[in-house]
Amino acid sequence: MLREDERETAFRNAVKRDHQGRYTVTTCDFVNELARLDWHFTLKEANRWVEIHTTTFRDVSTQDGEQRIFQVFNVQEGGQH
């Protein structure tokens, strides 16, 4: 049986650090990590999970659609890390 915390693990595994030191995650990377753990989410389902279950990531996508990019931001300062 699959455990709920596997989705959080998949999300953490999908997070990458970019060349400017910012932590980002793409919906595609998250879906791929979920699949490795036998969770099968659509891009839309994955985006919804991120929106509901994370508080320090915001959507920084530059294009419309379900292939989104989320980035860590500092709630205290209202800016980016």
Jmol script that loads the backbone (N, CA, C; Angstrom):
load data "model"
ATOM      1  N   MET A   1       0.842  -1.185   0.000  1.00  0.00           N
ATOM      2  CA  MET A   1       0.000   0.000   0.000  1.00  0.00           C
ATOM      3  C   MET A   1       0.888   1.250   0.000  1.00  0.00           C
ATOM      4  N   LEU A   2       0.500   2.221  -0.782  1.00  0.00           N
ATOM      5  CA  LEU A   2       1.250   3.470  -0.881  1.00  0.00           C
ATOM      6  C   LEU A   2       0.959   4.359   0.319  1.00  0.00           C
ATOM      7  N   ARG A   3       1.973   5.069   0.739  1.00  0.00           N
ATOM      8  CA  ARG A   3       1.812   5.962   1.878  1.00  0.00           C
ATOM      9  C   ARG A   3       1.693   7.401   1.387  1.00  0.00           C
ATOM     10  N   GLU A   4       0.936   8.178   2.126  1.00  0.00           N
ATOM     11  CA  GLU A   4       0.734   9.589   1.781  1.00  0.00           C
ATOM     12  C   GLU A   4       2.038  10.375   1.770  1.00  0.00           C
ATOM     13  N   ASP A   5       2.951  10.056   2.670  1.00  0.00           N
ATOM     14  CA  ASP A   5       4.194  10.822   2.749  1.00  0.00           C
ATOM     15  C   ASP A   5       5.093  10.608   1.532  1.00  0.00           C
ATOM     16  N   GLU A   6       4.794   9.616   0.711  1.00  0.00           N
ATOM     17  CA  GLU A   6       5.568   9.404  -0.513  1.00  0.00           C
ATOM     18  C   GLU A   6       5.399  10.570  -1.485  1.00  0.00           C
ATOM     19  N   ARG A   7       4.250  11.198  -1.459  1.00  0.00           N
ATOM     20  CA  ARG A   7       4.050  12.371  -2.322  1.00  0.00           C
ATOM     21  C   ARG A   7       4.949  13.516  -1.885  1.00  0.00           C
ATOM     22  N   GLU A   8       5.099  13.717  -0.589  1.00  0.00           N
ATOM     23  CA  GLU A   8       6.006  14.751  -0.083  1.00  0.00           C
ATOM     24  C   GLU A   8       7.454  14.425  -0.444  1.00  0.00           C
ATOM     25  N   THR A   9       7.809  13.162  -0.350  1.00  0.00           N
ATOM     26  CA  THR A   9       9.154  12.732  -0.733  1.00  0.00           C
ATOM     27  C   THR A   9       9.387  12.995  -2.218  1.00  0.00           C
ATOM     28  N   ALA A  10       8.425  12.657  -3.049  1.00  0.00           N
ATOM     29  CA  ALA A  10       8.545  12.900  -4.490  1.00  0.00           C
ATOM     30  C   ALA A  10       8.709  14.385  -4.762  1.00  0.00           C
ATOM     31  N   PHE A  11       7.963  15.218  -4.055  1.00  0.00           N
ATOM     32  CA  PHE A  11       8.081  16.658  -4.242  1.00  0.00           C
ATOM     33  C   PHE A  11       9.485  17.128  -3.876  1.00  0.00           C
ATOM     34  N   ARG A  12       9.979  16.723  -2.718  1.00  0.00           N
ATOM     35  CA  ARG A  12      11.332  17.111  -2.292  1.00  0.00           C
ATOM     36  C   ARG A  12      12.387  16.647  -3.292  1.00  0.00           C
ATOM     37  N   ASN A  13      12.218  15.443  -3.823  1.00  0.00           N
ATOM     38  CA  ASN A  13      13.174  14.922  -4.801  1.00  0.00           C
ATOM     39  C   ASN A  13      13.128  15.688  -6.117  1.00  0.00           C
ATOM     40  N   ALA A  14      12.013  16.312  -6.416  1.00  0.00           N
ATOM     41  CA  ALA A  14      11.853  17.058  -7.667  1.00  0.00           C
ATOM     42  C   ALA A  14      12.421  18.476  -7.578  1.00  0.00           C
ATOM     43  N   VAL A  15      12.645  18.963  -6.369  1.00  0.00           N
ATOM     44  CA  VAL A  15      13.152  20.325  -6.185  1.00  0.00           C
ATOM     45  C   VAL A  15      14.604  20.396  -6.646  1.00  0.00           C
ATOM     46  N   LYS A  16      14.899  21.416  -7.427  1.00  0.00           N
ATOM     47  CA  LYS A  16      16.252  21.642  -7.946  1.00  0.00           C
ATOM     48  C   LYS A  16      16.719  23.036  -7.533  1.00  0.00           C
ATOM     49  N   ARG A  17      18.019  23.207  -7.509  1.00  0.00           N
ATOM     50  CA  ARG A  17      18.610  24.521  -7.230  1.00  0.00           C
ATOM     51  C   ARG A  17      19.146  25.064  -8.544  1.00  0.00           C
ATOM     52  N   ASP A  18      18.706  26.264  -8.935  1.00  0.00           N
ATOM     53  CA  ASP A  18      19.142  26.819 -10.214  1.00  0.00           C
ATOM     54  C   ASP A  18      20.485  27.541 -10.077  1.00  0.00           C
ATOM     55  N   HIS A  19      20.987  28.066 -11.182  1.00  0.00           N
ATOM     56  CA  HIS A  19      22.316  28.688 -11.209  1.00  0.00           C
ATOM     57  C   HIS A  19      22.397  29.951 -10.345  1.00  0.00           C
ATOM     58  N   GLN A  20      21.249  30.506  -9.968  1.00  0.00           N
ATOM     59  CA  GLN A  20      21.236  31.684  -9.104  1.00  0.00           C
ATOM     60  C   GLN A  20      20.982  31.317  -7.637  1.00  0.00           C
ATOM     61  N   GLY A  21      20.941  30.025  -7.360  1.00  0.00           N
ATOM     62  CA  GLY A  21      20.769  29.569  -5.988  1.00  0.00           C
ATOM     63  C   GLY A  21      19.325  29.453  -5.536  1.00  0.00           C
ATOM     64  N   ARG A  22      18.377  29.676  -6.432  1.00  0.00           N
ATOM     65  CA  ARG A  22      16.958  29.579  -6.075  1.00  0.00           C
ATOM     66  C   ARG A  22      16.492  28.133  -6.188  1.00  0.00           C
ATOM     67  N   TYR A  23      15.608  27.746  -5.301  1.00  0.00           N
ATOM     68  CA  TYR A  23      15.033  26.412  -5.327  1.00  0.00           C
ATOM     69  C   TYR A  23      13.739  26.440  -6.127  1.00  0.00           C
ATOM     70  N   THR A  24      13.676  25.580  -7.145  1.00  0.00           N
ATOM     71  CA  THR A  24      12.503  25.517  -8.003  1.00  0.00           C
ATOM     72  C   THR A  24      12.089  24.066  -8.201  1.00  0.00           C
ATOM     73  N   VAL A  25      10.851  23.884  -8.611  1.00  0.00           N
ATOM     74  CA  VAL A  25      10.345  22.571  -8.983  1.00  0.00           C
ATOM     75  C   VAL A  25       9.403  22.759 -10.159  1.00  0.00           C
ATOM     76  N   THR A  26       9.541  21.885 -11.148  1.00  0.00           N
ATOM     77  CA  THR A  26       8.615  21.925 -12.274  1.00  0.00           C
ATOM     78  C   THR A  26       7.555  20.852 -12.065  1.00  0.00           C
ATOM     79  N   THR A  27       6.403  21.090 -12.624  1.00  0.00           N
ATOM     80  CA  THR A  27       5.332  20.105 -12.531  1.00  0.00           C
ATOM     81  C   THR A  27       5.770  18.788 -13.167  1.00  0.00           C
ATOM     82  N   CYS A  28       6.463  18.874 -14.291  1.00  0.00           N
ATOM     83  CA  CYS A  28       6.915  17.651 -14.981  1.00  0.00           C
ATOM     84  C   CYS A  28       7.866  16.839 -14.109  1.00  0.00           C
ATOM     85  N   ASP A  29       8.815  17.502 -13.456  1.00  0.00           N
ATOM     86  CA  ASP A  29       9.742  16.787 -12.573  1.00  0.00           C
ATOM     87  C   ASP A  29       8.998  16.140 -11.413  1.00  0.00           C
ATOM     88  N   PHE A  30       8.034  16.848 -10.856  1.00  0.00           N
ATOM     89  CA  PHE A  30       7.243  16.309  -9.753  1.00  0.00           C
ATOM     90  C   PHE A  30       6.466  15.075 -10.202  1.00  0.00           C
ATOM     91  N   VAL A  31       5.820  15.148 -11.357  1.00  0.00           N
ATOM     92  CA  VAL A  31       5.056  14.011 -11.890  1.00  0.00           C
ATOM     93  C   VAL A  31       5.984  12.818 -12.132  1.00  0.00           C
ATOM     94  N   ASN A  32       7.179  13.073 -12.653  1.00  0.00           N
ATOM     95  CA  ASN A  32       8.139  11.987 -12.889  1.00  0.00           C
ATOM     96  C   ASN A  32       8.573  11.324 -11.587  1.00  0.00           C
ATOM     97  N   GLU A  33       8.816  12.127 -10.558  1.00  0.00           N
ATOM     98  CA  GLU A  33       9.192  11.568  -9.255  1.00  0.00           C
ATOM     99  C   GLU A  33       8.040  10.775  -8.641  1.00  0.00           C
ATOM    100  N   LEU A  34       6.831  11.269  -8.802  1.00  0.00           N
ATOM    101  CA  LEU A  34       5.663  10.522  -8.319  1.00  0.00           C
ATOM    102  C   LEU A  34       5.560   9.169  -9.011  1.00  0.00           C
ATOM    103  N   ALA A  35       5.776   9.150 -10.318  1.00  0.00           N
ATOM    104  CA  ALA A  35       5.678   7.903 -11.091  1.00  0.00           C
ATOM    105  C   ALA A  35       6.697   6.871 -10.608  1.00  0.00           C
ATOM    106  N   ARG A  36       7.885   7.344 -10.212  1.00  0.00           N
ATOM    107  CA  ARG A  36       8.899   6.429  -9.689  1.00  0.00           C
ATOM    108  C   ARG A  36       8.402   5.708  -8.435  1.00  0.00           C
ATOM    109  N   LEU A  37       7.475   6.345  -7.718  1.00  0.00           N
ATOM    110  CA  LEU A  37       6.911   5.757  -6.500  1.00  0.00           C
ATOM    111  C   LEU A  37       5.529   5.147  -6.737  1.00  0.00           C
ATOM    112  N   ASP A  38       5.178   4.989  -8.001  1.00  0.00           N
ATOM    113  CA  ASP A  38       3.920   4.370  -8.420  1.00  0.00           C
ATOM    114  C   ASP A  38       2.682   5.214  -8.092  1.00  0.00           C
ATOM    115  N   TRP A  39       2.863   6.523  -8.082  1.00  0.00           N
ATOM    116  CA  TRP A  39       1.748   7.461  -8.009  1.00  0.00           C
ATOM    117  C   TRP A  39       1.574   8.022  -9.416  1.00  0.00           C
ATOM    118  N   HIS A  40       0.388   8.035  -9.922  1.00  0.00           N
ATOM    119  CA  HIS A  40       0.152   8.485 -11.297  1.00  0.00           C
ATOM    120  C   HIS A  40      -0.748   9.716 -11.289  1.00  0.00           C
ATOM    121  N   PHE A  41      -0.103  10.874 -11.302  1.00  0.00           N
ATOM    122  CA  PHE A  41      -0.801  12.160 -11.307  1.00  0.00           C
ATOM    123  C   PHE A  41      -0.720  12.764 -12.696  1.00  0.00           C
ATOM    124  N   THR A  42      -1.776  13.469 -13.070  1.00  0.00           N
ATOM    125  CA  THR A  42      -1.703  14.309 -14.259  1.00  0.00           C
ATOM    126  C   THR A  42      -0.977  15.589 -13.858  1.00  0.00           C
ATOM    127  N   LEU A  43      -0.592  16.385 -14.852  1.00  0.00           N
ATOM    128  CA  LEU A  43       0.026  17.674 -14.538  1.00  0.00           C
ATOM    129  C   LEU A  43      -0.919  18.530 -13.711  1.00  0.00           C
ATOM    130  N   LYS A  44      -2.191  18.518 -14.071  1.00  0.00           N
ATOM    131  CA  LYS A  44      -3.189  19.316 -13.346  1.00  0.00           C
ATOM    132  C   LYS A  44      -3.299  18.856 -11.889  1.00  0.00           C
ATOM    133  N   GLU A  45      -3.326  17.556 -11.661  1.00  0.00           N
ATOM    134  CA  GLU A  45      -3.393  17.032 -10.291  1.00  0.00           C
ATOM    135  C   GLU A  45      -2.149  17.404  -9.495  1.00  0.00           C
ATOM    136  N   ALA A  46      -0.997  17.337 -10.136  1.00  0.00           N
ATOM    137  CA  ALA A  46       0.249  17.685  -9.455  1.00  0.00           C
ATOM    138  C   ALA A  46       0.276  19.162  -9.079  1.00  0.00           C
ATOM    139  N   ASN A  47      -0.157  20.027  -9.993  1.00  0.00           N
ATOM    140  CA  ASN A  47      -0.217  21.457  -9.685  1.00  0.00           C
ATOM    141  C   ASN A  47      -1.135  21.716  -8.503  1.00  0.00           C
ATOM    142  N   ARG A  48      -2.261  21.064  -8.508  1.00  0.00           N
ATOM    143  CA  ARG A  48      -3.226  21.250  -7.423  1.00  0.00           C
ATOM    144  C   ARG A  48      -2.619  20.796  -6.093  1.00  0.00           C
ATOM    145  N   TRP A  49      -1.897  19.679  -6.107  1.00  0.00           N
ATOM    146  CA  TRP A  49      -1.262  19.189  -4.883  1.00  0.00           C
ATOM    147  C   TRP A  49      -0.275  20.228  -4.357  1.00  0.00           C
ATOM    148  N   VAL A  50       0.542  20.789  -5.242  1.00  0.00           N
ATOM    149  CA  VAL A  50       1.517  21.811  -4.828  1.00  0.00           C
ATOM    150  C   VAL A  50       0.795  23.007  -4.232  1.00  0.00           C
ATOM    151  N   GLU A  51      -0.262  23.453  -4.881  1.00  0.00           N
ATOM    152  CA  GLU A  51      -1.011  24.621  -4.395  1.00  0.00           C
ATOM    153  C   GLU A  51      -1.607  24.383  -3.010  1.00  0.00           C
ATOM    154  N   ILE A  52      -2.041  23.184  -2.739  1.00  0.00           N
ATOM    155  CA  ILE A  52      -2.696  22.864  -1.463  1.00  0.00           C
ATOM    156  C   ILE A  52      -1.693  22.526  -0.364  1.00  0.00           C
ATOM    157  N   HIS A  53      -0.629  21.803  -0.696  1.00  0.00           N
ATOM    158  CA  HIS A  53       0.246  21.227   0.317  1.00  0.00           C
ATOM    159  C   HIS A  53       1.565  21.953   0.557  1.00  0.00           C
ATOM    160  N   THR A  54       1.830  23.015  -0.166  1.00  0.00           N
ATOM    161  CA  THR A  54       3.056  23.766   0.102  1.00  0.00           C
ATOM    162  C   THR A  54       2.701  25.212   0.419  1.00  0.00           C
ATOM    163  N   THR A  55       3.484  25.809   1.288  1.00  0.00           N
ATOM    164  CA  THR A  55       3.222  27.197   1.667  1.00  0.00           C
ATOM    165  C   THR A  55       4.371  28.128   1.293  1.00  0.00           C
ATOM    166  N   THR A  56       5.507  27.572   0.922  1.00  0.00           N
ATOM    167  CA  THR A  56       6.662  28.412   0.627  1.00  0.00           C
ATOM    168  C   THR A  56       7.036  28.416  -0.851  1.00  0.00           C
ATOM    169  N   PHE A  57       6.188  27.840  -1.694  1.00  0.00           N
ATOM    170  CA  PHE A  57       6.425  27.856  -3.133  1.00  0.00           C
ATOM    171  C   PHE A  57       5.348  28.691  -3.812  1.00  0.00           C
ATOM    172  N   ARG A  58       5.773  29.479  -4.803  1.00  0.00           N
ATOM    173  CA  ARG A  58       4.808  30.250  -5.582  1.00  0.00           C
ATOM    174  C   ARG A  58       5.046  29.964  -7.060  1.00  0.00           C
ATOM    175  N   ASP A  59       4.010  30.148  -7.836  1.00  0.00           N
ATOM    176  CA  ASP A  59       4.073  29.906  -9.276  1.00  0.00           C
ATOM    177  C   ASP A  59       4.833  31.046  -9.943  1.00  0.00           C
ATOM    178  N   VAL A  60       5.914  30.715 -10.635  1.00  0.00           N
ATOM    179  CA  VAL A  60       6.709  31.717 -11.354  1.00  0.00           C
ATOM    180  C   VAL A  60       6.752  31.379 -12.853  1.00  0.00           C
ATOM    181  N   SER A  61       5.785  30.615 -13.311  1.00  0.00           N
ATOM    182  CA  SER A  61       5.738  30.198 -14.713  1.00  0.00           C
ATOM    183  C   SER A  61       5.659  31.409 -15.628  1.00  0.00           C
ATOM    184  N   THR A  62       6.305  31.288 -16.767  1.00  0.00           N
ATOM    185  CA  THR A  62       6.284  32.374 -17.750  1.00  0.00           C
ATOM    186  C   THR A  62       5.361  32.070 -18.906  1.00  0.00           C
ATOM    187  N   GLN A  63       4.785  30.872 -18.935  1.00  0.00           N
ATOM    188  CA  GLN A  63       3.862  30.480 -19.988  1.00  0.00           C
ATOM    189  C   GLN A  63       2.601  29.909 -19.369  1.00  0.00           C
ATOM    190  N   ASP A  64       1.502  29.998 -20.107  1.00  0.00           N
ATOM    191  CA  ASP A  64       0.250  29.398 -19.670  1.00  0.00           C
ATOM    192  C   ASP A  64       0.317  27.885 -19.850  1.00  0.00           C
ATOM    193  N   GLY A  65      -0.544  27.185 -19.157  1.00  0.00           N
ATOM    194  CA  GLY A  65      -0.619  25.737 -19.299  1.00  0.00           C
ATOM    195  C   GLY A  65      -0.337  25.033 -17.992  1.00  0.00           C
ATOM    196  N   GLU A  66      -0.324  23.722 -18.056  1.00  0.00           N
ATOM    197  CA  GLU A  66      -0.139  22.900 -16.858  1.00  0.00           C
ATOM    198  C   GLU A  66       1.329  22.615 -16.551  1.00  0.00           C
ATOM    199  N   GLN A  67       2.233  22.884 -17.481  1.00  0.00           N
ATOM    200  CA  GLN A  67       3.665  22.681 -17.225  1.00  0.00           C
ATOM    201  C   GLN A  67       4.196  23.929 -16.524  1.00  0.00           C
ATOM    202  N   ARG A  68       4.070  23.916 -15.207  1.00  0.00           N
ATOM    203  CA  ARG A  68       4.376  25.103 -14.425  1.00  0.00           C
ATOM    204  C   ARG A  68       5.703  24.985 -13.700  1.00  0.00           C
ATOM    205  N   ILE A  69       6.169  26.131 -13.193  1.00  0.00           N
ATOM    206  CA  ILE A  69       7.387  26.210 -12.400  1.00  0.00           C
ATOM    207  C   ILE A  69       7.034  26.900 -11.088  1.00  0.00           C
ATOM    208  N   PHE A  70       7.418  26.273  -9.988  1.00  0.00           N
ATOM    209  CA  PHE A  70       7.209  26.852  -8.662  1.00  0.00           C
ATOM    210  C   PHE A  70       8.568  27.148  -8.057  1.00  0.00           C
ATOM    211  N   GLN A  71       8.639  28.231  -7.306  1.00  0.00           N
ATOM    212  CA  GLN A  71       9.905  28.656  -6.696  1.00  0.00           C
ATOM    213  C   GLN A  71       9.681  28.973  -5.234  1.00  0.00           C
ATOM    214  N   VAL A  72      10.680  28.655  -4.409  1.00  0.00           N
ATOM    215  CA  VAL A  72      10.626  28.994  -2.988  1.00  0.00           C
ATOM    216  C   VAL A  72      10.683  30.509  -2.849  1.00  0.00           C
ATOM    217  N   PHE A  73       9.882  31.027  -1.952  1.00  0.00           N
ATOM    218  CA  PHE A  73       9.961  32.443  -1.617  1.00  0.00           C
ATOM    219  C   PHE A  73       9.952  32.592  -0.112  1.00  0.00           C
ATOM    220  N   ASN A  74      10.481  33.704   0.359  1.00  0.00           N
ATOM    221  CA  ASN A  74      10.577  33.972   1.772  1.00  0.00           C
ATOM    222  C   ASN A  74       9.329  34.721   2.221  1.00  0.00           C
ATOM    223  N   VAL A  75       8.499  34.055   2.976  1.00  0.00           N
ATOM    224  CA  VAL A  75       7.246  34.632   3.451  1.00  0.00           C
ATOM    225  C   VAL A  75       7.518  35.841   4.347  1.00  0.00           C
ATOM    226  N   GLN A  76       8.537  35.771   5.176  1.00  0.00           N
ATOM    227  CA  GLN A  76       8.834  36.836   6.121  1.00  0.00           C
ATOM    228  C   GLN A  76       9.205  38.135   5.424  1.00  0.00           C
ATOM    229  N   GLU A  77       9.970  38.024   4.348  1.00  0.00           N
ATOM    230  CA  GLU A  77      10.441  39.218   3.637  1.00  0.00           C
ATOM    231  C   GLU A  77       9.604  39.529   2.412  1.00  0.00           C
ATOM    232  N   GLY A  78       8.746  38.589   2.012  1.00  0.00           N
ATOM    233  CA  GLY A  78       7.922  38.808   0.837  1.00  0.00           C
ATOM    234  C   GLY A  78       8.691  38.693  -0.459  1.00  0.00           C
ATOM    235  N   GLY A  79       9.898  38.223  -0.402  1.00  0.00           N
ATOM    236  CA  GLY A  79      10.724  38.117  -1.608  1.00  0.00           C
ATOM    237  C   GLY A  79      11.230  36.720  -1.825  1.00  0.00           C
ATOM    238  N   GLN A  80      12.198  36.600  -2.690  1.00  0.00           N
ATOM    239  CA  GLN A  80      12.767  35.318  -3.043  1.00  0.00           C
ATOM    240  C   GLN A  80      13.949  35.000  -2.154  1.00  0.00           C
ATOM    241  N   HIS A  81      14.279  33.736  -2.068  1.00  0.00           N
ATOM    242  CA  HIS A  81      15.514  33.290  -1.413  1.00  0.00           C
ATOM    243  C   HIS A  81      16.676  33.515  -2.327  1.00  0.00           C
TER     244      HIS A  81
END
end "model"
wireframe off; spacefill off
backbone 0.3
color backbone group
